[in-house]
């Protein structure tokens, strides 16, 4: 496994070791000991989520103000543009974002620790996203940032209006949002 720090060092891009032959491929997508030793990810995962979305669906930017979730995200079908926004007011990276292209072919994963908003845009005809969470879903604490907040200036690779849920259309601007200490 190869660990790559992003421009926000707490957000990690993870490249697994893949074993391929004429039968197909095999890789370990998560081994607690290896993640602890190589990436210093000591968080305990309590919930796995699986979503499927069509092209131009934009999910996010989501976070939970209480019971914050760290997320280990990977794609099993298709491709997404994945974004993490630092919402830790005490961080020197507060309000900054990082992005990666994740897809089923490269099998990369992104580790997004608690204290970040997370979202993604589907670039392929559809995509299936799997992510492990460090805390349980708590809808009463879920918040959304506005995906196109000018203060964030996220460079989404989209030329049409994205498909959003009602919750995501009602996202708040960073300067109005609840953030972490």
C-alpha positions in Angstrom: 0.0 0.0 0.0 1.2 3.5 -0.9 0.1 6.5 1.3 0.1 9.9 -0.4 -0.5 13.1 1.6 -2.7 15.7 -0.1 -2.2 19.4 0.3 -4.1 19.0 3.5 -1.8 16.5 5.2 -4.6 14.8 7.3 -6.4 13.8 4.1 -4.7 10.8 2.6 -4.8 9.2 -0.8 -4.3 5.4 -0.5 -3.1 3.2 -3.3 -3.6 -0.5 -2.6 -1.3 -3.2 -3.8 -3.3 -5.0 -6.5 -2.6 -8.6 -7.6 -3.8 -9.2 -11.2 -3.6 -12.1 -13.5 -5.7 -13.7 -16.3 -8.4 -14.5 -13.7 -8.9 -11.0 -12.6 -7.6 -9.1 -9.6 -7.4 -9.2 -5.8 -6.5 -6.6 -3.2 -7.1 -5.9 0.4 -9.3 -2.8 0.6 -9.0 -2.5 4.4 -6.8 -4.2 7.0 -6.8 -2.5 10.3 -3.2 -3.3 11.2 -1.8 -2.1 7.9 -3.8 1.2 8.0 -2.7 1.8 11.5 1.0 1.1 10.8 1.3 2.7 7.3 -1.2 5.6 7.5 -1.6 6.1 11.2 -5.4 5.6 10.9 -6.4 4.4 14.3 -10.1 5.2 14.1 -12.6 2.3 14.5 -15.1 1.9 11.7 -18.7 1.3 12.8 -20.7 1.6 9.6 -20.3 0.9 5.9 -22.3 2.8 3.2 -22.9 2.0 -0.4 -24.5 4.5 -2.8 -25.2 4.4 -6.5 -25.7 7.6 -8.5 -26.1 8.7 -12.1 -23.9 11.0 -14.1 -23.8 14.6 -12.9 -25.2 13.8 -9.5 -23.5 15.8 -6.9 -23.8 14.6 -3.3 -22.6 16.9 -0.6 -20.9 18.7 0.9 -22.0 16.7 4.0 -20.8 16.6 7.6 -22.2 15.9 11.0 -21.6 18.7 13.5 -22.0 16.2 16.4 -20.9 12.6 16.0 -18.5 13.7 13.3 -17.5 10.9 10.9 -14.2 10.0 9.4 -14.6 8.3 6.0 -12.6 5.9 4.0 -14.0 6.2 0.5 -13.6 4.0 -2.6 -15.3 3.5 -5.9 -16.3 0.0 -7.1 -18.1 1.1 -10.4 -17.5 4.2 -12.4 -15.6 7.5 -11.6 -16.2 10.4 -9.2 -14.5 13.7 -8.4 -14.2 13.5 -4.6 -13.9 16.6 -2.4 -13.0 17.2 1.3 -13.3 20.6 2.9 -11.5 21.3 6.2 -14.1 22.7 8.7 -11.8 22.6 11.8 -11.6 26.3 12.8 -8.4 25.6 14.7 -6.7 24.1 11.5 -4.4 26.2 9.4 -6.2 24.6 6.5 -9.7 25.8 7.6 -11.9 26.5 4.6 -9.5 24.9 2.1 -10.4 21.8 0.1 -8.7 18.9 -1.7 -10.0 16.8 -4.5 -9.1 13.5 -6.1 -10.5 11.5 -9.1 -11.4 8.1 -7.7 -12.5 5.3 -10.0 -13.0 1.6 -10.2 -9.9 1.2 -12.4 -7.3 2.8 -10.2 -8.9 1.4 -6.9 -7.5 4.4 -4.9 -9.2 5.3 -1.7 -9.3 8.6 0.2 -9.2 8.9 4.0 -11.1 12.0 5.2 -10.9 12.4 9.0 -13.6 13.8 11.2 -13.9 17.6 11.0 -14.3 17.7 7.2 -17.2 18.1 4.8 -17.3 15.5 2.1 -18.9 15.4 -1.4 -18.5 14.0 -4.8 -19.6 14.5 -8.4 -20.3 11.5 -10.6 -18.3 11.7 -13.8 -19.2 8.4 -15.4 -22.7 7.2 -16.6 -23.1 6.0 -13.0 -20.9 5.3 -10.0 -21.1 3.1 -7.0 -19.3 4.5 -3.9 -18.4 2.5 -0.8 -17.3 4.2 2.4 -16.5 3.2 5.9 -17.5 5.6 8.7 -16.1 6.1 12.1 -19.4 7.1 13.7 -23.1 6.3 13.0 -25.3 8.3 10.8 -27.2 10.9 12.9 -29.6 12.9 10.7 -30.3 15.4 13.4 -26.7 16.5 13.3 -26.1 16.4 9.5 -25.3 19.6 7.8 -24.5 20.6 4.2 -22.3 23.2 2.7 -23.3 24.9 -0.5 -21.5 23.0 -3.3 -20.8 26.2 -5.3 -20.0 28.6 -2.4 -17.8 31.3 -4.0 -15.7 31.5 -0.9 -14.7 27.8 -1.3 -14.3 28.1 -5.1 -14.2 24.4 -5.7 -13.2 23.6 -9.3 -15.9 21.1 -10.0 -15.4 19.5 -13.5 -18.9 20.1 -14.7 -20.4 22.1 -17.5 -24.1 21.5 -16.7 -26.2 22.1 -13.6 -25.5 19.2 -11.3 -28.4 17.0 -10.0 -28.8 17.8 -6.3 -31.1 16.6 -3.5 -33.3 19.2 -1.8 -31.0 19.0 1.2 -28.0 19.8 -0.9 -29.8 22.7 -2.7 -30.3 24.2 0.8 -26.6 23.9 1.8 -25.1 26.8 3.7 -22.2 29.0 2.7 -19.0 28.4 4.7 -19.3 31.8 6.5 -22.8 30.8 7.8 -22.1 27.2 8.5 -21.6 25.5 11.9 -18.0 24.4 12.0 -15.7 22.4 14.4 -13.6 24.0 17.1 
